[in-house]
Amino acid sequence: MATVLSQSAVPLLLLAAAALLPLLAGADEASTCQAVLKEFHTFNEKEAVPYGGDNMVYFLHVPRTAGRTFHSCLLKQGTPPSQRCPKSYDHLRIDVHVPACRLLSSHDDFSVVQQLPPGTAVVTQLREPLDRFLSAYEFAIEGLRRAQGARAQQGLRGRGPGTGDVSGSVAAVVAARQVNKTRKKPPKPGRTLTDEVWPWSHLVPFFLQDMRARLDVLSSRPRDPAGHWVEYSTKEGRPYYYNKMRNVSRWELTEAEKPRLLPPLNPYDNDLVMPLAEFVHHPIAKELLHNGEAFQVLGLTNYSHWPKAEQLRHCARSNPAVADELKAFALQRLRTFSHVGTTDQLFPSVESCAASLGLPLDGHAYQGGGEVRGRRAAAGVCDRRFLCARQHMNNVRFGF
């Protein structure tokens, strides 16, 4: 028997159908996320194993965790040169001529372990997330100083090595190689430049382009012929004042000139670079730094060697069930590492890692072409003996 609908019932059915669409879309997305999550577990055939004395050690270098210090002053000096894998910070290198390399360090995420020999041990350093975010912002801004004078090439996509495209609303990002071409001093042979290394290969060009746009705005403003005064200090600490417009410097300002003295520049909120409060919410910060340590341990950064990492990152951000499962998996994975240290406990972390890898802190250290002997440490980035490295760790400039 045919069913007859009243005219008033039709709009109600349409409303009900419209209300079901988001539910159906949500159910479909949840099903897709579960499928991708299953592929993720299938991809991760290899996990870290305990260090046994002769298996490879991979240092999963999380940026801004004192990793460069940790690698240069501990891991590298405890490994003979013949057993060090080629430098892999700008891109992964597995040299067939060094088949027995035993120490690899890079900014890759855990997905790189799938390309390493079976039975690889993993060590890492972690840092309180807010401190690490602030340090990353400061380091990216510092990268602008190194890139001064660079000629920005417009229209390039912001995609460095990796599987995720972080340009989008970021607009065109300057290629890091264009930044490097205009440096006053060429890099030393074999040296990897900061803005060639993930995530700085994204962040430094991004901040450079943003700064150039802000400078264009500032330069378009009318210039006051009287100029403004800026306070500087001599090497001895004596303050003086400089007026760029008038090209005049003075030890003291007159009462009439004091109102034209600019306040100290706030490094986190000024007209030259994107303020910290704005950067926190920017898509490129969310993509590269938010939950960055967790994604690196999971192997799901936009530098991942797994092609569906970007899709699973989206699921983790939109699906609480997926996020909870990935969090539990990351914690489980950390328990398989031979060492997990923290930046705020750097000295105990050095001792813990040295014990885990059988590296005596008061023993001989390897440097360059061979073993360094004797008790007096030579000059360099850090002292040549582990004991001295521990004593001077705070004075070493943290790198990547």
C-alpha positions in Angstrom: 0.0 0.0 0.0 1.4 3.4 -1.0 2.3 5.8 1.8 1.2 9.4 1.5 3.2 12.1 3.2 1.7 15.4 4.2 3.3 18.6 3.0 4.4 19.4 6.6 6.2 16.1 7.0 8.6 16.7 4.0 10.5 19.6 5.6 10.9 17.5 8.8 12.4 14.6 6.8 14.8 17.0 5.0 15.9 18.4 8.4 16.4 14.9 9.8 18.4 13.9 6.7 20.6 17.1 7.0 21.2 16.3 10.7 22.4 12.8 9.8 24.9 14.0 7.2 27.6 15.1 9.8 27.0 11.9 11.7 27.5 9.8 8.6 30.5 11.9 7.6 32.0 11.5 11.1 31.4 7.7 11.0 33.1 7.5 7.7 36.1 9.5 8.9 36.4 7.4 12.0 36.3 4.3 9.8 39.0 5.8 7.6 41.2 6.7 10.6 40.9 3.2 12.0 42.0 1.8 8.6 45.0 4.1 8.5 45.9 3.3 12.1 45.9 -0.4 11.2 48.3 0.4 8.3 50.5 2.3 10.7 50.9 -0.7 12.9 51.6 -2.9 9.9 54.3 -0.5 8.7 56.1 -0.6 12.1 57.6 -4.1 11.7 60.8 -3.1 13.5 61.0 -1.7 17.0 64.0 -0.7 19.1 65.9 -3.5 20.9 68.2 -3.3 24.0 71.8 -2.3 23.3 73.9 -5.4 23.4 77.4 -4.0 22.7 77.7 -4.5 18.9 74.3 -3.5 17.4 73.7 -0.1 15.8 72.7 2.8 18.0 70.3 5.4 16.5 70.1 8.7 18.3 66.6 10.0 17.6 67.5 13.7 17.9 64.5 15.7 18.9 65.2 19.4 18.0 66.0 21.8 20.9 66.7 19.1 23.6 70.5 19.7 23.8 70.8 16.9 21.3 73.8 18.4 19.5 75.7 18.6 22.8 74.6 15.1 23.7 75.7 13.7 20.4 79.0 15.7 20.0 80.2 15.4 23.6 79.1 11.9 24.5 77.9 9.6 21.7 80.3 10.6 19.0 83.4 10.7 21.2 82.5 7.3 22.5 82.4 5.8 19.0 85.5 5.1 16.9 85.4 7.1 13.6 85.3 3.9 11.6 82.0 3.0 13.2 80.3 6.3 12.8 77.6 6.5 10.2 77.7 9.3 7.6 76.2 12.7 8.6 72.4 12.5 8.0 71.0 15.7 9.3 70.1 17.3 5.9 69.0 13.9 4.5 69.5 10.3 5.3 72.7 8.7 4.2 73.4 5.0 4.5 76.9 4.6 3.0 77.6 1.2 1.4 81.3 1.8 2.0 80.7 1.9 5.8 78.7 -1.3 6.3 79.7 -1.6 9.9 78.7 1.9 11.1 77.3 1.7 14.6 76.2 5.2 15.4 73.6 7.2 13.4 72.2 10.5 14.5 69.6 12.6 12.7 66.4 14.6 13.0 64.4 11.8 11.3 61.5 10.5 13.3 61.1 6.8 14.3 59.9 5.8 10.8 63.6 5.8 9.8 64.1 2.7 12.0 62.3 0.7 9.3 65.2 1.4 7.0 67.9 0.5 9.5 69.5 -2.9 10.2 67.3 -5.2 12.4 68.1 -5.0 16.1 68.9 -1.3 16.2 69.0 0.3 19.7 67.5 3.8 20.1 68.3 6.6 22.5 66.7 10.0 22.7 66.4 13.2 24.8 63.1 14.8 25.5 62.2 18.3 26.9 59.2 19.9 28.6 57.0 20.8 25.6 56.4 24.5 26.4 60.2 25.1 27.0 60.9 23.3 23.7 58.4 25.4 21.8 59.8 28.6 23.2 63.4 27.5 22.4 62.3 26.6 18.8 60.8 30.0 18.3 64.0 31.7 19.6 66.2 29.5 17.5 64.2 30.1 14.3 64.4 33.9 14.9 68.2 33.4 15.5 68.2 31.8 12.1 67.1 35.1 10.6 70.4 36.7 11.7 72.3 34.0 9.9 70.2 34.5 6.8 70.6 38.3 6.7 71.1 39.6 3.2 69.3 36.7 1.6 67.4 37.4 -1.5 64.0 35.8 -1.1 62.7 33.9 -4.0 58.9 34.3 -4.2 56.5 31.7 -5.3 58.2 28.6 -3.9 56.3 26.1 -1.9 57.2 25.5 1.8 57.9 21.9 1.4 61.3 20.7 2.7 62.2 17.0 3.0 59.2 15.1 4.3 55.7 14.0 3.3 53.6 16.9 4.6 53.0 20.2 2.9 53.1 22.9 5.5 52.7 25.8 3.1 48.9 26.3 2.6 48.0 29.5 4.4 51.7 30.0 5.1 51.9 31.1 1.4 55.1 30.7 -0.5 58.2 29.9 1.6 61.7 30.8 0.5 63.8 27.8 -0.4 66.6 27.3 2.1 69.2 26.9 -0.6 68.4 30.4 -1.8 69.2 31.6 1.7 72.5 29.8 1.7 73.7 31.2 -1.6 73.8 34.7 -0.3 75.9 34.0 2.9 78.9 36.2 3.3 81.1 33.2 4.1 80.7 29.9 2.3 80.1 26.9 4.6 83.0 24.7 5.5 83.2 21.5 3.3 81.1 18.8 4.8 79.3 21.1 7.2 75.5 21.0 7.3 73.8 24.4 7.6 71.0 24.9 10.1 68.4 25.9 7.5 69.1 22.7 5.6 67.9 20.7 8.5 64.3 19.8 9.4 62.4 21.6 10.9 64.5 24.7 10.4 64.3 24.1 6.6 60.7 25.2 7.0 60.8 27.6 9.9 63.8 29.8 9.0 62.6 30.6 5.4 59.0 31.1 6.8 60.2 33.7 9.3 62.5 35.3 6.7 59.6 35.9 4.4 57.4 37.1 7.2 60.0 39.5 8.3 60.5 40.9 4.8 56.8 41.6 4.6 56.8 43.4 7.9 59.9 45.4 6.8 58.0 46.5 3.7 55.2 47.8 5.9 57.6 49.6 8.1 59.5 51.2 5.2 56.2 52.5 3.8 55.5 54.6 6.8 56.5 58.3 6.7 59.9 58.9 8.2 60.4 61.4 10.9 63.3 63.7 9.9 64.2 64.1 13.6 64.6 60.3 13.9 64.6 58.2 17.1 67.2 57.3 19.6 68.2 53.8 20.4 70.2 52.8 23.5 73.3 50.6 23.0 76.2 49.6 25.3 80.0 49.6 24.8 82.0 46.5 25.4 82.7 47.9 28.9 79.0 48.2 29.5 78.7 52.0 29.3 75.4 53.0 27.7 75.3 55.4 24.7 72.6 56.5 22.3 72.4 56.4 18.5 70.1 58.2 16.0 70.3 56.4 12.6 68.3 59.1 10.8 70.7 61.8 11.8 73.8 59.4 12.0 74.6 60.9 15.5 75.6 59.1 18.7 75.8 60.6 22.2 76.7 59.6 25.7 73.7 61.6 27.1 70.4 62.8 25.7 68.9 66.2 26.3 65.6 66.6 28.0 64.1 67.4 24.5 65.6 64.3 23.0 64.5 61.8 25.7 60.9 61.6 24.5 62.3 60.2 21.2 64.2 57.4 22.9 62.7 54.0 21.8 61.9 51.5 24.5 63.9 48.2 24.6 62.8 45.8 21.9 60.6 43.0 23.2 62.0 39.9 21.6 58.7 38.2 21.7 56.5 41.0 20.5 57.8 43.6 18.1 57.2 44.9 14.5 60.1 43.1 12.9 59.1 39.4 13.4 55.9 37.5 14.0 55.1 37.8 17.8 55.2 34.6 19.8 51.5 34.9 20.7 50.6 34.9 17.0 53.1 32.2 16.1 51.7 29.8 18.7 48.4 29.6 16.7 49.9 29.6 13.2 49.4 26.5 11.1 53.1 26.0 10.6 53.6 25.9 14.3 50.8 23.4 14.8 52.2 21.3 12.0 55.9 21.3 13.1 55.9 21.9 16.9 52.6 21.1 18.5 53.0 17.6 20.0 56.2 17.4 18.0 58.1 15.1 20.4 55.2 12.6 20.4 54.9 12.6 16.6 58.7 12.2 16.3 58.7 9.2 18.6 55.7 7.8 16.7 57.3 8.4 13.3 54.5 10.7 12.2 56.1 14.1 11.6 56.0 15.8 8.2 59.5 14.4 7.8 58.3 10.8 8.1 59.3 8.0 5.7 55.8 6.6 5.9 53.6 8.2 3.2 50.4 8.3 5.2 51.9 10.1 8.2 50.0 13.3 7.4 46.7 11.5 7.2 47.2 9.9 10.6 48.3 13.2 12.2 45.0 14.6 11.1 43.2 11.7 12.6 45.1 12.2 15.9 44.0 15.8 16.0 40.4 15.2 15.2 39.7 11.8 16.7 40.2 11.4 20.5 40.1 7.6 20.3 43.0 7.6 17.8 44.9 10.2 19.8 44.6 8.0 23.0 45.8 4.9 21.1 48.7 6.7 19.6 49.7 8.2 23.0 49.7 4.7 24.6 51.7 3.4 21.7 54.3 6.2 22.0 54.7 5.5 25.7 55.0 1.8 25.0 57.7 2.5 22.4 59.7 4.7 24.7 60.0 1.8 27.1 61.9 -0.1 24.4 64.5 2.6 24.0 67.9 2.0 25.6 67.9 5.5 27.0 65.4 8.3 27.4 66.8 11.4 29.0 65.5 14.9 29.7 67.0 18.3 29.0 66.4 19.7 32.4 68.3 16.7 33.9 71.2 16.8 31.4 74.0 15.6 33.7 72.1 12.6 35.1 70.9 11.9 31.5 74.6 11.8 30.3 75.5 9.4 33.1 72.4 7.2 32.4 73.1 7.0 28.7 76.8 6.3 29.2 75.9 3.4 31.6 73.3 2.0 29.2 75.8 2.0 26.3 78.8 1.0 28.3 80.7 4.3 27.8 83.0 5.1 30.8 82.8 8.8 31.5 86.4 8.9 32.7 87.7 6.8 29.8 89.4 7.8 26.5 87.5 9.6 23.8 87.6 9.3 20.1 88.0 12.4 17.9 88.4 12.8 14.2 90.9 10.3 13.1 91.6 8.3 16.2 91.7 8.0 19.9 92.6 11.0 22.1 94.8 10.1 25.1 96.1 12.0 28.1 94.4 14.0 30.8 94.6 17.5 29.3 91.7 18.4 27.0 92.3 20.1 23.7 90.4 23.1 22.6 87.3 22.7 20.5 83.5 22.6 20.6 83.7 20.6 23.8 86.6 18.9 25.7 87.9 15.7 24.4 87.2 13.6 27.5 83.8 12.6 28.8 84.6 13.8 32.3 85.5 17.3 31.0 82.5 17.2 28.7 80.3 16.7 31.8 81.9 19.6 33.6 81.6 22.0 30.7 78.2 20.8 29.3 76.4 24.0 30.3 78.9 26.2 28.4 78.3 24.5 25.1 75.9 26.2 22.7 73.0 24.0 22.1 72.7 23.2 18.3 69.9 21.8 16.2 
